[in-house]
Amino acid sequence: MSAVIPASPAVIDLAAVKTRQQAAWSTGNYAVVGTTLQIVGENLCEALDLRAGSRVLDVAAGNGNATLAAARRWCDVTSTDYVSALLEAGRMRAQAEGHAIRFQEADAENLPFPDASFDAVMSTFGVMFTANQDKAASELARVCKPGGQIGLANWTPDSFIGQLFKTIGKYVPPAPGVRSPALWGTKTRLEELFGKTAQEIRTTSREFVFRYRSPAHWIEVFRTYYGPMNKTFGALDAEKQAAFNRDLLDLMESRNRSGDETLVLPSEYLEVVIERK
């Protein structure tokens, strides 16, 4: 009788996943949504207690919320993303405010900087979406100097955005074996990612409040400008689009605290400050 050989686990093509993700984030215009999140970058810079002249790197910076917040505190800022159009939007915002900021296209999983280049490394709702989470975390730690800080803002699994991605997954399942981005919003996963390089990991539960004219207005804006939503609607036929739309409205109805026709919807995120060994 021959022995039964267990099937090998499927190999995850993280490069292909990254390519699809980059295409998604390049779709629409995330800057329209990103600009509304500005307060998160300001709060993160305060949590890091940034000092003027500090060398700061913003990773997966989008259109530059945390970038601008650090520049407003007279830091020496480098802003990176792998979507060039978003960097250009950040550059235009910086120019309008008169900030001298370096903008550089870069992959969060392969940052083009020497070890210990920065006093502080930040990412707001950015690096959490990388395909290879361990590699991205390793890169954040590598370019941060010993005694420096890593600051993150990550949506939690039970947050509105965490549940939004769970809803998207019902209609367009994620690649098998790829870890959920929302795990970055858990203390357990942060310890796994940074435990070996961190002196201390401090987390604070915060809320960002989405404020729109109505739930339907939120769907209109996100369907048009937010890459993952744009791609999801584009992948569905009319019947499934209608079902997806209903699920989104139900999710918002369960969390909307406006009491009127507008949308006032809190979404929990984890504010993280990591002290580098």
C-alpha positions as CSV (number, residue, x, y, z in Angstrom):
1,M,0.0,0.0,0.0
2,S,1.6,3.3,-1.1
3,A,1.9,6.2,1.3
4,V,-0.3,9.2,0.8
5,I,1.8,12.2,0.1
6,P,0.1,15.4,1.4
7,A,-0.4,18.1,-1.2
8,S,2.0,21.0,-1.0
9,P,0.5,24.3,0.0
10,A,-0.1,26.6,-3.0
11,V,2.7,29.0,-3.6
12,I,1.5,32.6,-3.3
13,D,2.7,34.8,-6.2
14,L,3.1,38.0,-4.2
15,A,4.6,39.8,-7.1
16,A,1.4,39.2,-9.1
17,V,-0.7,40.3,-6.1
18,K,1.4,43.5,-5.8
19,T,0.9,44.2,-9.5
20,R,-2.8,43.9,-9.2
21,Q,-2.9,46.1,-6.1
22,Q,-0.8,48.8,-7.8
23,A,-3.2,48.8,-10.7
24,A,-6.2,49.1,-8.3
25,W,-4.7,52.0,-6.4
26,S,-3.8,53.7,-9.7
27,T,-7.4,53.5,-10.7
28,G,-9.8,56.4,-10.0
29,N,-8.1,59.2,-7.9
30,Y,-7.4,58.3,-4.3
31,A,-6.3,61.8,-3.6
32,V,-10.0,62.9,-3.6
33,V,-10.6,60.4,-0.7
34,G,-7.2,60.8,0.9
35,T,-7.4,64.5,1.4
36,T,-10.4,64.0,3.8
37,L,-8.2,61.9,6.1
38,Q,-5.8,64.8,6.8
39,I,-6.5,64.8,10.5
40,V,-5.1,61.3,10.9
41,G,-1.7,62.5,9.7
42,E,-1.7,65.4,12.0
43,N,-2.6,63.2,15.0
44,L,0.1,60.7,14.1
45,C,2.7,63.4,14.0
46,E,1.6,64.6,17.4
47,A,1.7,61.0,18.7
48,L,5.3,60.8,17.5
49,D,6.1,64.1,19.1
50,L,8.1,65.1,16.0
51,R,10.9,67.7,16.4
52,A,11.9,70.3,13.9
53,G,14.8,69.1,11.7
54,S,14.0,65.4,12.2
55,R,14.5,63.2,9.1
56,V,11.1,61.8,8.4
57,L,10.1,59.2,5.8
58,D,6.4,58.8,4.8
59,V,5.9,55.3,3.2
60,A,2.9,54.5,0.9
61,A,2.2,58.2,1.4
62,G,-0.7,58.6,-1.1
63,N,-1.2,62.3,-1.7
64,G,0.8,63.2,1.3
65,N,-1.4,63.7,4.4
66,A,1.3,62.6,6.9
67,T,4.0,64.1,4.7
68,L,2.5,67.6,4.9
69,A,1.8,67.2,8.6
70,A,5.5,66.5,9.2
71,A,6.6,69.3,7.0
72,R,4.3,71.7,8.9
73,R,6.4,70.8,11.9
74,W,9.6,71.8,10.1
75,C,10.8,68.3,9.6
76,D,13.1,67.2,6.7
77,V,10.6,65.0,4.9
78,T,10.8,62.4,2.1
79,S,7.5,61.2,0.7
80,T,7.2,57.8,-1.2
81,D,4.5,55.8,-2.9
82,Y,4.5,53.4,-5.9
83,V,1.7,55.3,-7.6
84,S,3.3,58.3,-9.3
85,A,0.1,60.2,-9.8
86,L,-0.5,60.3,-6.1
87,L,3.0,61.6,-5.5
88,E,2.4,64.3,-8.0
89,A,-0.8,65.3,-6.1
90,G,1.3,65.5,-2.9
91,R,3.9,67.6,-4.7
92,M,1.3,70.1,-5.8
93,R,-0.1,70.4,-2.3
94,A,3.4,70.9,-0.9
95,Q,4.2,73.6,-3.5
96,A,0.9,75.4,-2.7
97,E,2.0,75.5,1.0
98,G,5.6,76.4,0.3
99,H,7.2,73.2,1.7
100,A,10.5,71.8,0.4
101,I,9.7,68.0,0.4
102,R,11.5,65.2,-1.5
103,F,9.0,63.0,-3.5
104,Q,10.3,59.7,-4.7
105,E,8.5,56.7,-6.3
106,A,9.3,53.7,-4.2
107,D,8.0,50.2,-3.2
108,A,7.3,49.8,0.5
109,E,8.7,46.3,0.3
110,N,12.0,47.5,-1.2
111,L,12.8,51.0,0.0
112,P,15.7,52.6,-1.8
113,F,17.4,54.1,1.3
114,P,20.4,53.0,3.4
115,D,19.9,51.4,6.8
116,A,19.1,53.8,9.7
117,S,18.5,56.8,7.3
118,F,15.6,58.3,9.2
119,D,14.7,59.5,12.7
120,A,11.0,58.6,12.1
121,V,9.2,56.5,9.5
122,M,5.4,56.8,9.1
123,S,2.5,55.4,7.1
124,T,-1.2,56.2,7.4
125,F,-3.5,53.6,5.9
126,G,-0.7,52.8,3.4
127,V,1.9,50.1,4.2
128,M,-0.9,47.9,5.7
129,F,-2.0,47.1,2.1
130,T,1.3,45.7,1.0
131,A,1.2,42.1,-0.4
132,N,4.3,40.9,1.6
133,Q,3.6,42.2,5.1
134,D,6.7,40.8,6.7
135,K,9.0,42.3,4.1
136,A,7.3,45.7,4.4
137,A,7.6,45.7,8.2
138,S,11.3,44.7,7.9
139,E,11.9,47.6,5.5
140,L,10.3,50.1,7.8
141,A,12.5,48.9,10.7
142,R,15.6,48.8,8.5
143,V,15.5,52.4,7.4
144,C,14.7,53.7,10.9
145,K,17.6,54.6,13.0
146,P,18.2,52.8,16.4
147,G,16.2,54.8,19.0
148,G,14.0,56.2,16.3
149,Q,10.3,55.8,15.9
150,I,7.9,54.1,13.4
151,G,4.4,55.6,13.4
152,L,1.4,53.9,11.8
153,A,-2.3,54.4,11.4
154,N,-4.0,51.1,10.5
155,W,-7.7,50.2,10.1
156,T,-8.8,47.5,12.6
157,P,-10.6,44.3,11.5
158,D,-13.9,45.3,13.1
159,S,-13.8,48.9,11.8
160,F,-16.1,50.2,9.1
161,I,-13.2,50.0,6.6
162,G,-12.2,46.5,7.9
163,Q,-15.8,45.3,7.3
164,L,-15.9,47.1,3.9
165,F,-12.9,45.0,2.7
166,K,-14.7,41.9,4.1
167,T,-17.7,42.8,2.1
168,I,-15.6,43.4,-1.1
169,G,-14.1,39.9,-0.5
170,K,-17.6,38.4,-0.8
171,Y,-17.8,39.6,-4.3
172,V,-14.2,39.6,-5.4
173,P,-12.3,37.1,-3.2
174,P,-8.7,38.0,-2.3
175,A,-5.9,35.8,-3.6
176,P,-5.6,32.6,-1.6
177,G,-3.1,32.8,1.3
178,V,-2.7,36.6,1.2
179,R,-3.1,38.0,4.7
180,S,-5.8,40.6,5.4
181,P,-4.5,44.2,5.6
182,A,-6.7,44.7,8.7
183,L,-4.3,42.4,10.6
184,W,-2.0,45.5,10.9
185,G,-4.8,46.9,13.1
186,T,-4.2,44.2,15.7
187,K,-1.6,44.1,18.6
188,T,-0.9,40.5,17.9
189,R,0.1,41.0,14.3
190,L,2.1,44.1,15.1
191,E,4.1,42.1,17.7
192,E,4.7,39.4,15.0
193,L,5.9,42.1,12.5
194,F,8.0,44.3,14.8
195,G,8.6,42.4,18.0
196,K,12.2,41.6,17.1
197,T,13.2,45.1,16.2
198,A,11.1,47.1,18.7
199,Q,12.0,48.3,22.1
200,E,8.3,49.1,22.7
201,I,5.1,49.0,20.7
202,R,2.4,51.5,21.9
203,T,-1.1,51.4,20.4
204,T,-4.1,53.7,20.9
205,S,-7.6,53.1,19.5
206,R,-8.8,56.1,17.6
207,E,-11.7,56.8,15.3
208,F,-11.9,58.6,12.0
209,V,-15.4,59.9,11.1
210,F,-16.5,59.8,7.5
211,R,-18.8,62.7,6.8
212,Y,-20.7,62.7,3.5
213,R,-24.0,64.1,2.2
214,S,-25.6,60.7,2.4
215,P,-24.7,57.0,2.3
216,A,-25.4,57.1,-1.4
217,H,-23.0,60.1,-1.8
218,W,-20.2,58.0,0.0
219,I,-20.8,55.2,-2.5
220,E,-20.7,57.6,-5.4
221,V,-17.4,59.1,-4.3
222,F,-15.7,55.8,-3.4
223,R,-16.9,54.0,-6.5
224,T,-15.5,56.8,-8.6
225,Y,-12.2,57.6,-6.9
226,Y,-11.3,54.8,-4.5
227,G,-9.3,52.2,-6.5
228,P,-10.4,49.0,-4.7
229,M,-14.1,50.0,-4.9
230,N,-13.8,51.1,-8.5
231,K,-12.2,47.8,-9.4
232,T,-14.8,45.8,-7.5
233,F,-17.8,47.5,-9.2
234,G,-16.1,47.1,-12.6
235,A,-15.6,43.3,-12.1
236,L,-19.3,42.7,-11.4
237,D,-22.3,42.4,-13.6
238,A,-25.4,44.6,-13.1
239,E,-27.1,42.2,-10.7
240,K,-24.1,41.7,-8.5
241,Q,-23.4,45.5,-8.6
242,A,-26.9,46.1,-7.2
243,A,-26.4,43.4,-4.5
244,F,-23.0,44.9,-3.5
245,N,-24.5,48.4,-3.4
246,R,-27.3,47.1,-1.0
247,D,-24.7,45.4,1.2
248,L,-22.8,48.7,1.4
249,L,-25.9,50.6,2.4
250,D,-26.8,48.0,5.0
251,L,-23.2,48.2,6.5
252,M,-23.4,52.0,6.6
253,E,-26.9,52.0,8.1
254,S,-25.8,49.9,11.0
255,R,-23.0,52.4,11.9
256,N,-24.3,55.8,10.8
257,R,-24.9,58.1,13.8
258,S,-26.1,61.2,12.0
259,G,-29.8,60.9,12.8
260,D,-30.6,62.6,9.5
261,E,-30.0,62.1,5.8
262,T,-26.3,62.7,6.0
263,L,-23.5,60.2,6.8
264,V,-21.6,60.6,10.0
265,L,-19.8,57.2,10.3
266,P,-16.9,56.5,12.7
267,S,-14.3,53.9,11.7
268,E,-11.9,52.7,14.3
269,Y,-8.1,52.6,13.6
270,L,-5.1,51.8,15.6
271,E,-2.6,54.6,16.1
272,V,0.8,52.9,16.6
273,V,4.1,54.2,17.8
274,I,7.0,51.8,17.7
275,E,10.3,52.6,19.5
276,R,13.1,51.1,17.5
277,K,15.8,49.1,19.3
